[in-house]
């Protein structure tokens, strides 16, 4: 072997060694930007509203951000009882707390105690947006702390359903993600920067649904303001105007190519306060034209629903300009965007981190309808839950625009001496108790103070229209019912 050959071999070995070292350094730097997250959660049982379900644990990978904060999905920390962070290699664990959580945007921000140094020195991931065709990488951790990277192309950017909300932007990518015990929440990275958080993954289609950078940036900016207000809404519904007959009916001129027909305006919502009306045609939002399907041309993502303009481009309190047609006449409206609190719905879209409200009357369990109650029928709740409850929840804005504030219903009956003959009743909408209209569970205790001739008269929307309970018998058996069914209390109204 001559000198030149030996020199060439040494150079090759040196280059391989340097590449290996550089790779190791990069991997170590990347590891500093992720951390294991261990949680214990315990949700309330909405079909037994006085009790909780069994606790369970989850493991995830959190994205470390500048300032020693950790970003995960809100789904991970829902109904949280314990939270800790663990270094990537395992071993060292420290308690953590929630700094902010938004269940609608499915994002949560975690932090450790000010004097803890687990995340000290971590550079934190900067955030960047992605475009269709970009290569995205999902980061996971092996048990030994090694980084496992899965890469695939971003295929679409579209509006889709989040766990408790139906209208946010997502990135969709195609990739073969390997199953791991820490895969509940995973960072999605592009070019060493955070571009999203994995929200769900379908192994059969290999489609990954990702909470995208714009939603994350909105959340973090709102948190940094010190007065978190959530994501705003405009609160209207519309119909596309592709049908030529509808366009003629709505008096849309031939020279107007876009626009959507307003079919519903939520009472007291931002659109209603701006004087938007049913039958108007929405043409533009600020500088963006609205097409016949309700989309606008986003400079980054192309055609996406105009809802993205309201809930991500803007913040609560921002003003937006709406250009409309009303009976063929152009008008300009200004709306002030607001967040709609879940408690303002007739049927709450979610109840997380708090107990469900209930009142037990002689064995009759009275509750307020919520999407959370329906979801307790299981993953297939849309088929398994009672149809009338699903109907009330889905069409609550149209059905109950003038009240009640909440839907109080008889969920089921605990057999007692006071409920003989009524044991099979369930899922009936309560309209009155002792002649008093029931607007929410808050009205029930007051109504029960006024029995009619010694009986509680309870009226329902459906058959049986009316039942009667002996007021004295109920009072006499209250303690017995509580002990028999091991109830901590007969009501919870906080």
C-alpha positions as CSV (number, residue, x, y, z in Angstrom):
1,X,0.0,0.0,0.0
2,X,1.6,3.3,-1.1
3,X,1.7,6.6,0.7
4,X,-1.0,8.2,-1.4
5,X,-3.4,5.2,-0.8
6,X,-2.8,5.4,3.0
7,X,-3.3,9.1,3.0
8,X,-6.6,8.8,1.1
9,X,-7.8,6.2,3.5
10,X,-6.9,8.3,6.5
11,X,-8.7,11.3,5.0
12,X,-11.8,9.2,4.3
13,X,-11.7,7.8,7.9
14,X,-11.3,11.4,9.3
15,X,-14.3,12.6,7.2
16,X,-16.4,9.7,8.4
17,X,-15.4,10.4,12.0
18,X,-16.1,14.1,11.7
19,X,-19.5,13.4,10.1
20,X,-20.4,11.0,12.8
21,X,-19.4,13.5,15.5
22,X,-21.3,16.3,13.8
23,X,-24.3,14.0,13.6
24,X,-24.0,13.2,17.3
25,X,-23.8,16.8,18.2
26,X,-26.8,17.7,16.0
27,X,-28.7,14.8,17.6
28,X,-27.8,16.0,21.1
29,X,-28.9,19.6,20.2
30,X,-32.2,18.3,18.9
31,X,-32.8,16.3,22.0
32,X,-32.4,19.4,24.1
33,X,-35.4,20.8,22.3
34,X,-37.7,17.9,23.3
35,X,-38.6,16.5,26.6
36,X,-40.7,13.5,27.8
37,X,-44.1,14.5,29.4
38,X,-45.8,12.1,31.8
39,X,-49.4,12.8,32.9
40,X,-52.1,11.2,35.0
41,X,-55.6,12.2,34.2
42,X,-59.0,11.3,35.7
43,X,-62.2,12.4,34.0
44,X,-65.7,12.7,35.5
45,X,-68.3,10.1,34.6
46,X,-71.1,12.1,33.0
47,X,-73.5,9.1,33.2
48,X,-72.8,8.9,37.0
49,X,-72.2,12.7,37.5
50,X,-71.3,12.3,41.2
51,X,-68.3,10.1,40.4
52,X,-65.1,9.9,38.4
53,X,-63.7,7.3,36.0
54,X,-60.6,5.3,36.7
55,X,-57.4,7.3,36.4
56,X,-54.9,6.6,33.6
57,X,-51.5,7.7,32.5
58,X,-50.1,8.9,29.2
59,X,-46.6,9.6,27.9
60,X,-45.8,12.2,25.3
61,X,-43.0,14.2,23.7
62,X,-43.2,17.9,24.4
63,X,-41.6,20.6,22.2
64,X,-39.3,22.8,24.3
65,X,-39.7,26.5,23.4
66,X,-37.6,29.5,24.2
67,X,-38.0,30.6,27.8
68,X,-38.1,27.0,29.1
69,X,-41.7,26.4,28.2
70,X,-43.0,23.1,26.8
71,X,-45.8,22.8,24.1
72,X,-48.1,19.8,24.0
73,X,-51.7,19.1,22.9
74,X,-54.5,20.1,25.3
75,X,-55.9,16.6,24.8
76,X,-52.9,15.3,26.7
77,X,-53.6,17.3,29.9
78,X,-57.4,17.2,30.0
79,X,-58.7,16.5,33.5
80,X,-55.2,16.5,34.8
81,X,-54.3,15.2,38.2
82,X,-50.5,15.0,38.0
83,X,-47.9,16.3,35.5
84,X,-44.2,15.8,35.2
85,X,-41.3,16.3,32.8
86,X,-38.6,13.8,32.2
87,X,-35.2,14.3,30.5
88,X,-35.0,12.5,27.1
89,X,-32.6,9.7,28.3
90,X,-35.0,9.0,31.2
91,X,-34.3,8.9,34.9
92,X,-34.6,12.5,36.1
93,X,-38.2,13.7,36.5
94,X,-39.5,17.0,37.8
95,X,-43.1,18.2,38.6
96,X,-44.6,20.6,36.1
97,X,-47.6,22.9,35.9
98,X,-50.0,24.2,33.3
99,X,-49.3,27.8,32.3
100,X,-52.1,27.9,29.7
101,X,-54.5,25.6,27.9
102,X,-57.0,26.0,25.1
103,X,-59.2,23.0,24.5
104,X,-60.6,24.4,21.3
105,X,-57.2,24.9,19.7
106,X,-56.0,21.7,21.4
107,X,-52.8,23.4,22.7
108,X,-51.3,23.6,26.2
109,X,-48.2,25.3,27.5
110,X,-46.3,23.7,30.4
111,X,-43.6,25.0,32.8
112,X,-41.5,23.8,35.7
113,X,-40.7,25.6,38.9
114,X,-38.5,28.7,38.5
115,X,-35.6,27.2,40.3
116,X,-35.6,23.9,38.4
117,X,-32.8,23.5,35.8
118,X,-34.1,20.5,33.8
119,X,-34.6,22.7,30.7
120,X,-31.7,25.1,31.4
121,X,-29.5,25.4,28.4
122,X,-32.1,24.1,26.0
123,X,-32.1,26.5,23.0
124,X,-35.8,26.0,22.4
125,X,-37.4,25.5,19.0
126,X,-38.3,28.5,16.8
127,X,-41.5,28.3,14.9
128,X,-41.9,28.3,11.1
129,X,-44.8,27.8,8.7
130,X,-44.9,25.1,6.1
131,X,-46.2,24.9,2.5
132,X,-47.6,22.0,0.5
133,X,-44.8,19.9,-0.7
134,X,-42.4,20.7,2.2
135,X,-40.8,17.7,3.9
136,X,-42.0,17.5,7.6
137,X,-40.3,15.4,10.3
138,X,-42.1,13.9,13.3
139,X,-39.8,13.5,16.3
140,X,-40.0,10.6,18.7
141,X,-37.7,9.2,21.4
142,X,-36.4,5.7,21.8
143,X,-36.2,4.3,25.4
144,X,-32.5,5.1,25.4
145,X,-33.1,8.8,24.5
146,X,-32.1,8.5,20.9
147,X,-34.1,10.6,18.5
148,X,-36.3,8.7,16.0
149,X,-37.2,10.9,13.0
150,X,-40.0,10.1,10.5
151,X,-40.2,12.3,7.4
152,X,-42.9,12.8,4.9
153,X,-44.4,15.4,2.6
154,X,-47.1,18.0,3.6
155,X,-50.0,17.2,1.2
156,X,-52.7,19.8,2.1
157,X,-53.6,22.7,4.4
158,X,-57.3,22.7,5.2
159,X,-59.9,23.4,7.8
160,X,-60.9,20.4,9.8
161,X,-62.4,19.2,13.1
162,X,-60.3,19.4,16.3
163,X,-61.3,17.3,19.3
164,X,-63.8,19.9,20.6
165,X,-64.1,22.3,17.7
166,X,-64.9,22.0,14.1
167,X,-63.1,24.9,12.5
168,X,-59.4,25.2,12.6
169,X,-56.6,25.0,10.1
170,X,-54.6,21.7,10.0
171,X,-51.5,20.5,8.0
172,X,-51.9,17.1,6.6
173,X,-48.9,15.0,5.8
174,X,-48.2,11.4,4.6
175,X,-45.7,9.4,6.6
176,X,-45.1,6.0,8.2
177,X,-45.0,6.9,12.0
178,X,-43.8,4.1,14.2
179,X,-45.8,3.3,17.3
180,X,-44.2,4.2,20.6
181,X,-45.5,4.5,24.2
182,X,-44.8,8.2,24.1
183,X,-46.6,8.9,20.8
184,X,-49.7,10.7,22.2
185,X,-48.2,14.2,21.4
186,X,-45.3,14.6,19.0
187,X,-43.4,17.6,17.7
188,X,-43.4,18.1,13.9
189,X,-40.3,19.9,12.6
190,X,-39.1,21.5,9.4
191,X,-35.5,22.5,8.9
192,X,-34.8,22.3,12.7
193,X,-37.8,24.5,13.5
194,X,-41.2,23.6,15.0
195,X,-43.9,23.7,12.4
196,X,-46.6,21.8,14.2
197,X,-47.8,19.3,16.8
198,X,-49.1,16.0,15.8
199,X,-52.8,15.8,16.7
200,X,-53.9,12.5,15.2
201,X,-52.5,9.7,12.9
202,X,-54.2,7.0,10.9
203,X,-51.8,4.1,10.4
204,X,-54.0,2.6,7.6
205,X,-53.9,5.7,5.4
206,X,-50.6,7.0,6.9
207,X,-52.3,10.4,7.1
208,X,-51.0,12.7,9.9
209,X,-53.2,15.6,11.1
210,X,-51.0,18.4,12.5
211,X,-51.9,21.5,14.5
212,X,-50.1,24.0,12.3
213,X,-47.7,26.9,13.0
214,X,-50.3,29.7,12.6
215,X,-52.5,28.2,15.3
216,X,-49.6,27.7,17.6
217,X,-48.3,31.2,17.0
218,X,-51.7,32.7,17.7
219,X,-52.0,30.7,21.0
220,X,-48.5,31.7,22.2
221,X,-48.9,35.4,21.3
222,X,-52.2,35.4,23.2
223,X,-50.6,33.7,26.2
224,X,-47.7,36.3,26.1
225,X,-50.2,39.1,26.3
226,X,-51.0,38.2,29.9
227,X,-54.7,38.2,29.3
228,X,-55.5,35.0,27.4
229,X,-58.8,35.5,25.5
230,X,-58.9,32.5,23.2
231,X,-59.7,32.3,19.5
232,X,-62.4,34.6,18.1
233,X,-65.5,33.7,16.1
234,X,-67.9,35.6,13.9
235,X,-70.9,33.4,14.6
236,X,-72.9,33.0,11.4
237,X,-73.7,30.1,9.0
238,X,-73.9,30.2,5.2
239,X,-74.8,28.3,2.1
240,X,-72.7,28.2,-1.1
241,X,-74.0,30.1,-4.0
242,X,-73.1,27.8,-6.9
243,X,-76.8,27.3,-7.7
244,X,-77.8,29.8,-10.3
245,X,-81.4,29.9,-8.9
246,X,-80.1,30.9,-5.5
247,X,-78.0,33.6,-7.0
248,X,-81.0,35.1,-8.8
249,X,-83.1,34.8,-5.6
250,X,-80.4,36.6,-3.6
251,X,-80.2,39.3,-6.3
252,X,-76.5,38.7,-6.9
253,X,-75.5,40.7,-10.0
254,X,-74.0,38.9,-13.0
255,X,-70.7,40.8,-12.6
256,X,-70.3,39.4,-9.0
257,X,-68.6,35.9,-9.3
258,X,-68.4,35.0,-5.6
259,X,-70.2,35.5,-2.3
260,X,-72.0,33.2,0.1
261,X,-75.7,33.3,1.3
262,X,-76.1,33.9,5.0
263,X,-78.5,31.3,6.4
264,X,-78.1,31.9,10.2
265,X,-76.8,34.7,12.4
266,X,-76.2,33.8,16.1
267,X,-78.2,36.0,18.4
268,X,-75.9,38.5,20.3
269,X,-72.8,37.2,18.4
270,X,-70.3,39.5,16.6
271,X,-72.1,39.1,13.2
272,X,-75.4,40.0,14.8
273,X,-74.0,43.0,16.6
274,X,-72.6,44.2,13.3
275,X,-76.1,44.0,11.8
276,X,-75.4,41.1,9.5
277,X,-78.8,39.5,8.6
278,X,-80.1,36.2,7.4
279,X,-80.4,36.5,3.6
280,X,-77.4,38.8,3.2
281,X,-74.6,37.8,0.8
282,X,-71.1,38.0,2.1
283,X,-68.7,39.2,-0.6
284,X,-65.5,40.3,1.1
285,X,-63.7,40.1,4.5
286,X,-61.3,43.0,4.8
287,X,-59.2,42.8,1.6
288,X,-60.1,39.2,0.8
289,X,-62.8,38.2,-1.7
290,X,-65.1,35.3,-0.6
291,X,-65.8,32.8,-3.4
292,X,-69.0,30.9,-4.0
293,X,-67.9,28.1,-1.5
294,X,-66.9,30.4,1.3
295,X,-63.2,30.2,0.6
296,X,-60.6,33.0,0.2
297,X,-57.2,32.9,-1.4
298,X,-54.6,32.7,1.4
299,X,-51.2,33.8,0.3
300,X,-49.5,30.8,1.9
301,X,-52.1,28.0,1.6
302,X,-54.2,28.9,-1.4
303,X,-58.0,28.4,-1.2
304,X,-59.1,27.8,2.4
305,X,-62.4,28.6,4.3
306,X,-62.9,32.2,5.3
307,X,-63.3,31.1,8.9
308,X,-59.5,31.0,9.1
309,X,-59.5,34.8,8.6
310,X,-61.6,35.3,11.7
311,X,-60.2,32.8,14.1
312,X,-56.4,32.7,13.3
313,X,-55.6,35.9,11.4
314,X,-57.3,38.0,14.1
315,X,-57.5,38.2,17.9
316,X,-60.4,38.8,20.2
317,X,-61.5,42.5,20.0
318,X,-60.1,43.0,16.5
319,X,-62.3,44.8,14.0
320,X,-63.1,43.3,10.6
321,X,-64.9,44.8,7.6
322,X,-67.6,42.8,5.9
323,X,-68.7,43.7,2.4
324,X,-72.2,42.4,1.7
325,X,-75.1,42.5,-0.6
326,X,-78.6,43.0,0.9
327,X,-81.5,42.8,-1.5
328,X,-79.0,43.6,-4.3
329,X,-77.6,46.7,-2.6
330,X,-74.0,46.8,-1.5
331,X,-73.3,47.6,2.2
332,X,-70.2,47.8,4.4
333,X,-70.4,46.4,8.0
334,X,-67.8,46.4,10.8
335,X,-67.7,43.6,13.3
336,X,-65.8,43.3,16.5
337,X,-64.6,39.7,17.0
338,X,-65.3,37.8,20.2
339,X,-64.6,34.4,21.7
340,X,-67.7,32.4,22.5
341,X,-67.4,30.8,25.9
342,X,-68.5,27.1,26.1
343,X,-70.9,28.0,28.9
344,X,-72.8,30.4,26.6
345,X,-74.0,27.4,24.5
346,X,-77.4,25.8,25.3
347,X,-75.5,22.5,25.1
348,X,-71.9,23.0,26.2
349,X,-69.5,21.8,23.5
350,X,-67.1,20.5,26.2
351,X,-66.8,20.3,29.9
352,X,-63.3,19.6,31.0
353,X,-61.5,20.1,34.3
354,X,-64.7,20.6,36.1
355,X,-67.6,18.5,37.5
356,X,-70.8,18.0,35.7
357,X,-73.8,19.7,37.3
358,X,-76.8,17.5,38.5
359,X,-79.7,17.3,40.9
360,X,-81.2,14.1,42.1
361,X,-84.9,14.3,43.0
362,X,-86.2,11.2,44.8
363,X,-84.1,9.1,42.4
364,X,-84.6,11.1,39.2
365,X,-81.2,12.3,37.9
366,X,-81.6,15.7,36.3
367,X,-78.6,17.0,34.3
368,X,-77.8,19.7,31.7
369,X,-77.2,18.4,28.2
370,X,-73.6,18.8,26.9
371,X,-71.5,17.3,24.1
372,X,-69.4,15.7,26.9
373,X,-72.4,13.7,28.1
374,X,-72.9,12.5,24.5
375,X,-69.3,11.5,24.2
376,X,-69.5,9.3,27.2
377,X,-71.5,6.9,25.0
378,X,-68.1,6.0,23.5
379,X,-66.1,6.6,20.4
380,X,-69.2,5.8,18.3
381,X,-71.3,8.2,20.3
382,X,-72.9,9.8,17.2
383,X,-74.6,6.5,16.6
384,X,-75.0,5.2,20.1
385,X,-76.3,8.2,21.9
386,X,-80.1,8.9,21.9
387,X,-81.1,10.5,18.6
388,X,-83.1,13.3,20.2
389,X,-80.2,14.4,22.4
390,X,-77.9,14.5,19.4
391,X,-80.6,16.4,17.5
392,X,-80.9,19.0,20.3
393,X,-77.2,19.4,20.6
394,X,-76.6,19.7,16.8
395,X,-79.4,22.2,16.1
396,X,-79.4,24.1,19.4
397,X,-79.0,27.5,17.8
398,X,-82.1,27.1,15.7
399,X,-84.2,25.2,18.2
400,X,-83.5,27.2,21.3
401,X,-82.7,30.7,20.1
402,X,-85.3,32.0,22.6
403,X,-84.5,29.7,25.5
404,X,-84.0,27.9,27.7
405,X,-80.5,28.8,28.6
406,X,-79.7,25.1,29.2
407,X,-81.4,21.9,28.4
408,X,-82.3,20.2,31.7
409,X,-83.2,16.6,31.0
410,X,-84.0,13.4,33.0
411,X,-80.9,11.2,32.2
412,X,-82.1,8.1,34.1
413,X,-83.9,7.0,37.3
414,X,-82.4,5.3,40.4
415,X,-85.1,2.9,41.7
416,X,-86.4,4.1,45.0
417,X,-89.7,4.0,46.9
418,X,-90.5,7.5,45.5
419,X,-89.9,6.5,41.8
420,X,-92.0,3.3,41.6
421,X,-93.3,3.0,38.0
422,X,-90.9,5.5,36.6
423,X,-87.7,3.3,36.6
424,X,-87.6,3.0,32.8
425,X,-87.8,6.7,32.0
426,X,-84.7,8.4,30.5
427,X,-83.5,11.2,28.3
428,X,-86.6,13.3,28.6
429,X,-86.5,17.1,28.3
430,X,-87.8,18.8,31.5
431,X,-89.9,21.9,30.8
432,X,-91.5,22.7,34.1
433,X,-91.4,21.7,37.8
434,X,-94.4,22.7,39.9
435,X,-95.5,25.1,37.2
436,X,-92.2,26.9,37.1
437,X,-90.4,27.0,33.7
438,X,-86.9,25.4,33.9
439,X,-84.2,27.5,32.2
440,X,-81.3,25.7,33.8
441,X,-80.5,23.4,36.8
442,X,-80.3,26.5,38.9
443,X,-84.1,26.8,38.8
444,X,-84.7,23.3,40.1
445,X,-84.1,23.7,43.9
446,X,-86.3,26.8,43.9
447,X,-89.1,25.0,42.0
448,X,-88.9,22.1,44.5
449,X,-89.7,24.5,47.3
450,X,-93.2,24.8,46.0
451,X,-94.9,21.4,45.7
452,X,-98.5,21.4,44.4
453,X,-100.9,19.9,47.0
454,X,-98.0,17.8,48.5
455,X,-96.7,16.6,45.1
456,X,-93.9,17.6,42.8
457,X,-95.4,18.0,39.3
458,X,-92.6,17.4,36.7
459,X,-93.5,18.2,33.0
460,X,-91.6,16.9,30.0
461,X,-91.5,17.8,26.3
462,X,-92.2,14.2,25.3
463,X,-94.5,11.4,26.7
464,X,-95.2,11.0,29.5
465,X,-96.0,14.6,29.5
466,X,-96.3,14.8,33.3
467,X,-95.3,12.7,36.3
468,X,-96.0,13.3,40.1
469,X,-93.7,12.5,43.0
470,X,-94.8,12.5,46.6
471,X,-92.8,15.5,48.2
472,X,-93.0,14.0,51.7
473,X,-91.8,10.6,50.5
474,X,-88.8,12.2,48.7
475,X,-87.8,14.2,51.8
476,X,-88.1,11.1,54.0
477,X,-86.0,8.9,51.7
478,X,-83.2,11.4,50.8
479,X,-80.7,10.0,53.3
480,X,-81.6,6.4,52.4
481,X,-81.1,7.1,48.7
482,X,-77.7,8.7,49.4
483,X,-76.5,5.8,51.4
484,X,-78.0,3.1,49.2
485,X,-76.2,4.4,46.1
486,X,-73.2,5.8,47.9
487,X,-73.7,9.3,46.7
488,X,-71.5,12.0,48.1
489,X,-74.3,14.5,47.6
490,X,-77.7,14.7,45.9
491,X,-76.8,17.8,43.9
492,X,-73.9,19.8,42.5
493,X,-74.6,23.2,41.0
494,X,-71.3,25.1,41.2
